[in-house]
Amino acid sequence: MKFGVVVFPGTWSDRDCGWVVDQVVGAQLQYLWHKDADLKGCDCVILPGGFAYGDYLRTGAIARFAPVMESIGEFADRGGLVWGICNGFQILCEAGLLPGALIRNSSLEFRCEWTHLMVERKDLPFTSACSEREVIRMPISHGEGSYFAEPAVLSRLEQNGQVVFRYCDPGGRVLPSANPNGSLHNIAGIINKRGNVLGMMPHPERCSEPELGGADGVKLFRSVAGNAMKVLVS
Amino acid sequence: MKATARVIVTPKPVVNDPQGLTVKQGLMTLGFREVEDVRVGKYIEVSLEAETMHEARERVEAMCRQLLANHVIEDFHFELDHEGGKHR
């Protein structure tokens, strides 16, 4: 199992993701420079958090033109696993690989805090190590993480079961008070219809060892590592 | 010919605009009670070469669609200037 971690100018979670892949999960790690279109045989490509290209114009707006993004689009079309975390989620939306957009938090504040997430899908390569409707604890760290999509898109997401993570309270209740950024329907993460492109605002790489105050994040990395053999890349 | 496009990008009416709401609150606090709504957007100036104004308009329109505005959350409009002339 080989994970690729994309590095744009301004990416800052690449080493954290790399550490979890390499040191915690023990999978193969390959950093992918944004100017290099070669995905180097990776089975799962991670777009990590940060401020790619300074988030100029809009978050993710410029990053989507990087040479690596064209390859990632083709890779996703072939069924390859693509995982956008925080800024990576914003980039996937700008690139049209996921529907909707991430806008300014309703509080107008940059929020860096722990949240609870309801795992609504455990039949995905990214979540198979979670239990049914498990509540996991994960930090967020963003100023623009408020998920928006027009009503028709939103209801299609719900009907197709494409909402993977929803902000909830510790007891698993999806309440407005558990929503840290004003995301519609408390959405914290969505998957494309085919089930191979995941975008999420919370940071699993920042909670993958007990020393960091929680280790729920490693479940997602272990899910991907464990499922690699089952994923068919044509 | 040289043309200048003045592009205005605004959040769509259906998109929550917390910046606009906060600015509105500020104006109300200052006593501007007539304020009904505030939306905060972006202003982008693009200088370009084009054969005709028609061509310039088409090119700027394409720039807006492909990059300057995100159609999911934003609307845009622009004015084009050319040698003192103004075209909307």
Boltz contact constraints between the chains, C-beta under 6 A:
constraints:
  - contact:
      token1: [A, 58]
      token2: [B, 70]
      max_distance: 6.0
  - contact:
      token1: [A, 101]
      token2: [B, 70]
      max_distance: 6.0
  - contact:
      token1: [A, 101]
      token2: [B, 72]
      max_distance: 6.0
  - contact:
      token1: [A, 101]
      token2: [B, 73]
      max_distance: 6.0
  - contact:
      token1: [A, 103]
      token2: [B, 73]
      max_distance: 6.0
  - contact:
      token1: [A, 104]
      token2: [B, 18]
      max_distance: 6.0
  - contact:
      token1: [A, 106]
      token2: [B, 18]
      max_distance: 6.0
  - contact:
      token1: [A, 108]
      token2: [B, 18]
      max_distance: 6.0
  - contact:
      token1: [A, 148]
      token2: [B, 15]
      max_distance: 6.0
  - contact:
      token1: [A, 148]
      token2: [B, 73]
      max_distance: 6.0
